[in-house]
């Protein structure tokens, strides 16, 4: 009986595997539905993002996104962590685009010390009056594309899945 079920299921399995593609590295969401493929990076946007990075970020986060210190996971005497790298060695790829965008636009504080000063300045347009040169929406998005160009295929796939989950959570009203 088991052999008969297998024989009957074989054509379905073959069709399904052909639809998934030859590399068999198809990401799946929690329900097992194939996710849309990771978008291809726009080369012009990556180049613009690198220009923005070199101008506004490299001083703290290191040239080419490699970090300015190897001890970025170790806090200083005040308990502050150094700026992380944005390549595979850092944790930027753990965050959805929304969080990256908001962090660049609004700056970052120590999340464990409410009211603490910004550890990373805000770069959004609205902050240009505060003495920090503001970045346009397009520049922030290009910067995020540049970060993605520094990540491995596996990290890009992981971050894409995190993006899809984040979009679903933030676009669907809570019951």
C-alpha positions as CSV (number, residue, x, y, z in Angstrom):
1,X,0.0,0.0,0.0
2,X,2.8,2.4,0.9
3,X,4.5,1.7,-2.5
4,X,1.3,2.4,-4.3
5,X,0.9,5.8,-2.5
6,X,4.5,6.6,-3.4
7,X,4.0,5.7,-7.1
8,X,0.9,7.9,-7.2
9,X,2.6,10.8,-5.5
10,X,5.8,10.6,-7.6
11,X,4.5,12.7,-10.5
12,X,3.3,15.4,-8.1
13,X,6.7,15.5,-6.4
14,X,8.5,15.8,-9.7
15,X,6.3,18.6,-10.9
16,X,6.7,20.4,-7.5
17,X,10.4,20.1,-7.5
18,X,10.6,21.4,-11.1
19,X,8.6,24.5,-10.2
20,X,10.9,25.2,-7.2
21,X,14.0,25.6,-9.4
22,X,17.2,23.6,-9.8
23,X,19.2,25.2,-6.9
24,X,16.6,24.0,-4.3
25,X,17.5,27.0,-2.1
26,X,14.0,28.4,-2.0
27,X,13.2,30.3,1.1
28,X,9.9,29.4,2.8
29,X,7.7,31.3,5.2
30,X,6.3,29.7,8.3
31,X,3.4,28.2,6.4
32,X,5.7,26.5,3.9
33,X,4.8,28.8,1.0
34,X,7.7,29.8,-1.3
35,X,8.7,33.4,-0.8
36,X,9.3,35.8,-3.7
37,X,12.9,35.7,-4.8
38,X,15.4,38.1,-3.2
39,X,15.3,41.3,-5.3
40,X,18.4,42.1,-7.5
41,X,20.3,45.1,-6.3
42,X,20.3,48.1,-8.6
43,X,24.0,48.9,-9.5
44,X,23.4,52.6,-9.7
45,X,21.7,52.7,-6.3
46,X,24.6,50.7,-4.8
47,X,27.2,53.1,-6.2
48,X,25.2,56.1,-4.8
49,X,24.9,54.3,-1.5
50,X,28.6,53.8,-1.3
51,X,29.1,57.5,-2.0
52,X,26.7,58.4,0.8
53,X,28.4,55.8,3.1
54,X,31.9,57.1,2.4
55,X,30.7,60.7,3.1
56,X,28.6,60.2,6.1
57,X,29.2,56.7,7.7
58,X,32.8,55.5,7.1
59,X,34.3,57.7,9.8
60,X,32.4,55.7,12.5
61,X,31.5,52.4,10.8
62,X,34.8,51.9,8.9
63,X,35.9,51.9,5.3
64,X,34.0,49.5,3.1
65,X,31.6,48.6,6.0
66,X,34.2,46.5,7.8
67,X,33.9,48.4,11.1
68,X,36.3,50.8,12.8
69,X,37.2,48.4,15.5
70,X,37.4,44.6,15.9
71,X,35.9,45.0,19.4
72,X,32.6,46.4,18.4
73,X,30.8,43.8,20.6
74,X,32.6,45.0,23.7
75,X,31.2,48.1,25.6
76,X,33.4,50.9,26.7
77,X,33.7,52.2,30.3
78,X,30.3,53.9,30.1
79,X,28.6,50.8,28.7
80,X,28.4,52.1,25.1
81,X,29.2,49.8,22.2
82,X,31.3,51.0,19.3
83,X,29.6,51.4,15.9
84,X,29.2,48.0,14.3
85,X,30.4,47.0,10.8
86,X,27.8,46.8,8.1
87,X,29.2,43.8,6.3
88,X,28.6,40.1,7.2
89,X,30.5,40.5,10.4
90,X,28.0,43.0,11.8
91,X,24.3,42.7,12.6
92,X,22.9,45.0,10.1
93,X,21.6,42.1,8.0
94,X,19.5,41.0,11.0
95,X,17.2,44.0,10.7
96,X,14.4,44.7,8.2
97,X,14.7,47.7,5.8
98,X,12.2,49.6,7.9
99,X,14.4,49.4,11.0
100,X,17.5,50.3,9.0
101,X,15.8,53.3,7.4
102,X,14.4,54.6,10.7
103,X,17.7,54.2,12.4
104,X,19.5,56.2,9.7
105,X,16.7,58.8,9.5
106,X,16.1,59.3,13.3
107,X,19.4,58.3,14.8
108,X,19.9,55.8,17.6
109,X,19.9,56.0,21.4
110,X,20.9,53.3,23.9
111,X,17.7,51.4,24.0
112,X,18.4,50.4,27.6
113,X,18.8,54.0,28.8
114,X,15.7,56.0,28.0
115,X,16.4,59.7,27.3
116,X,20.1,59.0,26.7
117,X,21.8,61.1,24.0
118,X,21.9,59.9,20.4
119,X,24.7,57.4,19.9
120,X,24.3,57.8,16.1
121,X,23.2,61.1,14.7
122,X,19.9,61.4,12.8
123,X,20.5,61.9,9.1
124,X,16.9,62.5,7.9
125,X,16.0,65.6,5.9
126,X,14.2,67.1,9.0
127,X,17.4,67.1,11.0
128,X,19.4,69.2,8.5
129,X,18.6,72.3,10.6
130,X,20.3,70.7,13.7
131,X,23.7,71.0,12.0
132,X,23.8,67.4,10.7
133,X,23.5,67.3,7.0
134,X,20.3,65.6,6.1
135,X,19.9,62.7,3.7
136,X,17.0,62.4,1.2
137,X,14.7,59.4,1.2
138,X,16.5,58.2,-2.0
139,X,19.9,58.6,-0.4
140,X,18.9,56.5,2.7
141,X,17.4,53.8,0.5
142,X,20.6,53.8,-1.6
143,X,22.7,53.5,1.6
144,X,20.6,50.4,2.6
145,X,21.3,48.9,-0.9
146,X,25.0,49.5,-0.4
147,X,24.8,47.6,2.9
148,X,23.1,44.7,1.1
149,X,25.9,44.6,-1.4
150,X,28.3,43.8,1.4
151,X,26.4,40.7,2.6
152,X,26.6,37.1,1.6
153,X,23.8,35.4,-0.4
154,X,22.7,33.7,2.8
155,X,22.5,36.9,4.8
156,X,20.6,38.6,2.0
157,X,18.1,35.8,1.9
158,X,17.7,35.9,5.6
159,X,17.2,39.7,5.6
160,X,14.7,39.4,2.7
161,X,12.7,37.0,4.8
162,X,12.9,39.3,7.8
163,X,11.7,42.2,5.5
164,X,8.7,40.2,4.4
165,X,7.7,39.3,7.9
166,X,8.1,42.9,9.0
167,X,6.0,44.3,6.2
168,X,3.3,41.8,7.0
169,X,3.3,42.7,10.7
170,X,3.3,46.5,10.1
171,X,0.8,46.6,7.3
172,X,-1.9,44.4,8.8
173,X,-4.0,46.0,11.5
174,X,-4.0,44.1,14.8
175,X,-7.3,42.5,15.8
